Amino acid sequence: MKLNSILKAFTYLFALLFIISCKTETQKDESIDAVTPMNDTIQLLDSLIKSDVRNSDLYFDRALYYKSRGVYPKAIADIYSALHIDSANVDYYLFAGELFLDMNEGVKAAGLMSKGINMNPENQELYIKAIEYNYYLQNYEASLNFANDLIQINKYNADAYFLKGMIVKEIGQEDKAISTFQTCIEVDPSFYNAHMQLGLIYSYNSDDLAVQYFENALSLDDNSREAMYAIAYHYQLKDDFIPAVKKYKEMILRDAKDHEIFFNIGHCYIGLDSLDKAYKHFDLAIQIQPQYAGAYYMKGNISEIRGNNADALTNYKQALLMLPDDTNITNAIERVQ
């Protein structure tokens, strides 16, 4: 690095630290105090840019600062200025993409990634973002093309295989999704989300191989509620209520305030013809979450089955208070009145 560049860097750092640590004696009230730090920082950056208009990093720094203060139009103007000076800078493209995505301008974010890749055809971070942004926009063909290109660049990039798996799953190519997620795991056996996706695909098809993949995910993150829930819910969907209840109860030992788990146990007990236990667990869900309309409805349903219309009506009315437009609840009320 040249001596003058080093001196500029130190001068810039010192000036920023000075602004953060010092207060001016001319501040007159709290409202001025509130705006002065931003004004001083911008004034400093403006001054530095004025004295070195071809320094792209200064525009980038000002863009970063504007973004941190939520001033997105000025942040965008500055990042474009930085890119105009240094059109191959990967960090600028990545930051610009984040800016546009924050503003729900996904098309512009994706377009910038394409430009960045044209300037940096081997940069894997840009490919990842190009895949993600196009996936977000449902441009699946473009997203898939970027994923395949990235795999050609680096056949050991697990993220590329995972994202490709998500794309082909989304467009209905289930067998290819399974194969791609499995390749992802071969490249990186610790890729939690790939195990989860395989589990979800097999569970959707009522295949108990799902449990193996969910267990694999759980071995990678033994605190994962997602993985534990997926195992229990897989059994529940298959009407294998006993192992489902067992897994749900393991979850309660970890979090006794998880109202959704008590609700699901209630459903399992209905499947096991244990209406007393089902009613109790729906009631436990309500004790944790008093606004749980579904649990009130299920309590009403059980009471209706038992012929206790008074209790059924009470519970249905409670559910209706929370879901006044639900026709299932209004129909149920008409039945028991």
C-alpha positions in Angstrom: 0.0 0.0 0.0 1.3 3.5 -0.9 2.3 5.8 2.0 -0.4 8.4 1.2 -3.1 5.7 1.2 -2.0 4.5 4.6 -2.1 8.1 5.9 -5.6 8.6 4.5 -6.8 5.5 6.1 -5.5 6.5 9.5 -6.8 10.1 9.1 -10.2 8.7 8.2 -10.3 6.2 11.1 -9.2 8.9 13.6 -11.8 11.4 12.4 -14.6 8.8 12.7 -13.5 7.9 16.2 -13.3 11.6 17.2 -16.9 12.2 16.1 -18.1 9.2 18.1 -16.3 10.0 21.2 -16.6 13.8 21.4 -19.5 16.2 21.8 -19.4 19.8 20.5 -19.8 22.7 23.0 -22.3 24.4 20.7 -25.1 21.8 21.3 -28.1 23.6 22.7 -30.8 21.0 23.4 -31.6 17.3 23.3 -33.1 17.5 19.8 -29.9 18.9 18.4 -27.9 16.2 20.3 -30.1 13.5 18.6 -29.3 14.6 15.1 -25.7 15.9 15.4 -24.0 12.5 15.3 -25.5 11.7 11.9 -24.9 15.2 10.6 -21.3 15.1 11.7 -20.6 11.7 10.2 -22.2 12.6 6.9 -20.3 15.9 6.9 -17.0 14.0 7.5 -17.8 11.5 4.7 -18.9 14.3 2.4 -15.6 16.1 3.1 -13.5 13.0 2.5 -15.3 12.2 -0.8 -14.9 15.8 -1.9 -11.2 15.6 -1.4 -11.0 12.1 -3.1 -13.8 11.7 -5.5 -12.4 8.6 -7.1 -12.2 6.6 -3.9 -15.0 4.1 -4.2 -14.6 2.8 -0.7 -15.7 6.2 0.7 -19.0 6.0 -1.3 -19.4 2.5 0.0 -18.8 3.7 3.6 -21.4 6.4 3.2 -23.8 3.9 1.7 -23.3 1.6 4.7 -24.0 4.5 7.0 -27.1 5.6 5.1 -28.4 2.1 5.2 -27.8 1.8 9.0 -30.0 5.0 9.4 -32.7 3.7 7.0 -31.9 6.3 4.3 -32.2 3.8 1.4 -32.4 6.2 -1.6 -29.1 7.8 -0.7 -27.5 4.5 0.1 -28.5 3.2 -3.3 -27.1 6.4 -5.0 -23.8 5.9 -3.2 -23.4 2.2 -3.9 -24.0 3.0 -7.6 -21.3 5.6 -7.4 -19.0 3.1 -5.9 -19.8 0.6 -8.6 -19.3 3.2 -11.3 -15.7 3.6 -10.0 -15.0 0.0 -9.2 -17.3 -2.2 -11.3 -15.8 -5.5 -10.3 -16.0 -5.1 -6.5 -17.9 -8.1 -5.1 -18.7 -6.5 -1.8 -20.4 -3.7 -3.5 -22.7 -6.0 -5.5 -23.6 -8.1 -2.5 -24.4 -5.0 -0.5 -26.5 -3.5 -3.3 -28.4 -6.7 -3.6 -29.2 -6.6 0.1 -30.4 -3.0 -0.2 -32.8 -3.8 -3.0 -34.1 -6.9 -1.3 -34.8 -4.9 1.8 -36.8 -2.6 -0.4 -38.7 -5.5 -2.0 -36.9 -4.8 -5.2 -36.0 -8.4 -6.0 -35.8 -7.9 -9.7 -33.1 -5.2 -9.3 -31.3 -7.3 -6.7 -31.2 -10.3 -9.1 -30.1 -8.1 -12.0 -27.2 -6.8 -10.0 -26.0 -10.3 -9.2 -26.0 -11.2 -12.9 -23.8 -8.1 -13.6 -21.6 -9.0 -10.7 -21.1 -12.5 -12.0 -20.3 -11.1 -15.5 -17.5 -9.1 -13.8 -16.5 -12.0 -11.5 -17.3 -15.2 -13.2 -15.7 -17.4 -10.6 -17.1 -15.7 -7.4 -19.3 -18.3 -5.6 -20.9 -15.8 -3.2 -22.5 -13.9 -6.1 -23.8 -17.2 -7.6 -25.4 -18.1 -4.3 -27.2 -14.8 -4.1 -28.2 -15.0 -7.8 -29.7 -18.4 -7.0 -31.5 -17.2 -3.9 -32.9 -13.9 -5.4 -34.2 -15.7 -8.6 -35.7 -18.4 -6.4 -37.4 -15.6 -4.3 -38.8 -14.2 -7.6 -39.9 -17.6 -8.7 -37.6 -17.4 -11.7 -36.9 -21.1 -11.3 -35.2 -21.6 -14.7 -32.7 -18.8 -14.1 -32.1 -19.9 -10.5 -31.5 -23.5 -11.6 -29.1 -22.3 -14.3 -27.0 -20.4 -11.8 -27.0 -23.4 -9.5 -25.8 -25.7 -12.2 -23.1 -23.1 -13.2 -21.9 -22.9 -9.6 -21.7 -26.7 -9.4 -19.5 -26.6 -12.5 -17.3 -24.1 -10.8 -17.1 -26.0 -7.5 -18.5 -29.5 -7.3 -18.0 -29.5 -3.6 -20.2 -26.5 -2.9 -22.9 -28.0 -0.6 -25.0 -24.8 -0.7 -25.3 -25.1 -4.4 -26.6 -28.6 -4.2 -29.0 -27.7 -1.4 -30.4 -24.7 -3.3 -30.7 -26.8 -6.5 -32.6 -29.3 -4.5 -35.0 -26.6 -3.3 -35.6 -25.4 -6.9 -36.3 -28.8 -8.4 -38.5 -29.7 -5.4 -40.5 -26.5 -6.0 -41.1 -27.3 -9.7 -42.3 -30.8 -8.8 -39.2 -32.9 -9.7 -39.3 -34.9 -6.5 -36.9 -37.7 -7.5 -34.3 -35.2 -8.6 -34.8 -33.2 -5.4 -34.1 -36.3 -3.4 -31.0 -37.1 -5.4 -29.7 -33.5 -5.1 -30.3 -33.3 -1.4 -28.5 -36.6 -0.9 -25.6 -35.3 -2.9 -25.5 -32.2 -0.6 -25.2 -34.6 2.4 -22.5 -36.6 0.7 -20.5 -33.3 0.2 -21.3 -32.1 3.7 -22.8 -34.7 6.1 -23.5 -32.0 8.7 -25.9 -30.0 6.4 -28.9 -29.9 8.7 -31.4 -28.4 6.2 -30.7 -31.1 3.6 -31.5 -33.8 6.1 -34.7 -32.0 7.0 -35.8 -31.6 3.4 -35.3 -35.3 2.7 -37.3 -36.1 5.8 -40.1 -33.8 4.7 -40.3 -35.3 1.2 -40.4 -38.9 2.6 -42.9 -37.9 5.2 -45.2 -36.4 2.6 -45.2 -39.8 0.9 -45.9 -41.6 4.3 -42.5 -43.3 4.1 -40.9 -44.0 7.5 -37.5 -43.3 6.0 -38.4 -39.8 6.9 -37.8 -40.5 10.6 -34.2 -41.5 9.8 -33.5 -38.1 8.2 -35.3 -36.2 11.0 -33.2 -38.1 13.5 -30.1 -37.3 11.5 -31.0 -33.6 11.7 -31.7 -34.0 15.5 -28.2 -35.5 15.9 -26.8 -32.3 14.3 -28.9 -30.0 16.5 -30.3 -31.8 19.6 -32.3 -28.7 20.6 -34.2 -28.6 17.3 -37.9 -28.3 18.0 -38.4 -28.4 14.2 -36.8 -31.9 13.9 -38.6 -33.3 17.0 -41.9 -31.9 15.9 -41.4 -33.4 12.4 -40.9 -36.9 13.8 -44.0 -36.7 16.0 -46.1 -35.1 13.3 -45.0 -37.7 10.8 -46.4 -40.5 13.0 -49.5 -38.5 13.7 -50.3 -38.1 10.0 -49.8 -41.8 9.6 -52.3 -42.5 12.5 -49.4 -44.0 14.4 -50.6 -42.2 17.5 -48.7 -44.0 20.2 -45.2 -43.1 18.9 -46.5 -39.7 18.1 -47.6 -39.1 21.7 -44.3 -40.4 23.0 -42.3 -38.0 20.9 -44.6 -35.1 21.7 -44.3 -35.8 25.4 -40.5 -35.7 25.0 -41.0 -32.2 23.7 -43.1 -31.2 26.7 -40.2 -32.2 28.9 -38.1 -29.6 27.1 -40.8 -27.0 27.0 -43.9 -27.3 29.1 -45.4 -24.1 27.7 -45.6 -25.3 24.1 -49.4 -25.1 23.6 -49.3 -26.5 20.1 -47.8 -29.8 21.4 -50.7 -30.2 23.9 -53.1 -29.5 21.1 -51.6 -32.2 18.9 -51.5 -34.7 21.7 -55.2 -34.0 22.1 -55.8 -35.0 18.5 -53.7 -38.2 18.9 -55.9 -39.2 21.9 -59.0 -38.7 19.8 -57.4 -41.1 17.3 -56.8 -43.5 20.2 -60.5 -43.1 21.4 -59.3 -41.6 24.7 -61.7 -38.6 24.7 -61.1 -37.8 28.4 -57.3 -37.5 27.8 -58.0 -35.5 24.6 -60.3 -33.1 26.3 -57.7 -32.6 29.1 -54.9 -31.8 26.7 -57.0 -29.3 24.7 -57.7 -27.7 28.1 -54.0 -27.6 28.9 -53.3 -25.9 25.6 -55.9 -23.2 26.5 -54.3 -22.7 29.9 -51.1 -21.9 28.2 -52.7 -19.9 25.3 -56.1 -18.6 26.4 -56.8 -17.3 22.8 -56.5 -20.7 21.3 -59.7 -20.9 19.2 -58.9 -24.3 17.8 -58.6 -25.9 21.3 -61.9 -24.5 22.3 -63.5 -25.8 19.2 -62.1 -29.3 19.8 -63.3 -29.3 23.4 -66.7 -28.4 22.1 -66.5 -31.2 19.5 -65.7 -33.7 22.2 -68.5 -32.5 24.4 -70.9 -32.7 21.4 -69.9 -36.3 20.8 -70.6 -37.1 24.4 -74.0 -35.5 24.2 -73.1 -32.7 26.6 -74.5 -29.9 24.4 -74.3 -27.2 27.2 -70.5 -27.6 27.5 -70.1 -27.9 23.8 -72.0 -24.6 23.3 -69.9 -22.8 25.9 -66.7 -23.9 24.1 -68.0 -23.2 20.6 -69.0 -19.7 21.7 -65.5 -19.1 23.1 -64.0 -20.2 19.8 -66.4 -17.9 17.9 -65.3 -14.9 19.9 -61.8 -15.3 18.4 -62.9 -16.5 15.0 -66.2 -14.7 14.3 -66.3 -15.5 10.6 -65.6 -19.2 10.9 -68.5 -21.1 9.4 -67.5 -24.4 11.0 -67.9 -22.8 14.4 -71.2 -21.2 13.6 -72.6 -24.4 12.1 -71.5 -26.3 15.3 -73.3 -23.7 17.5 -76.5 -24.3 15.4 -76.2 -28.0 16.0 -76.0 -27.9 19.8 -78.4 -25.0 20.5 
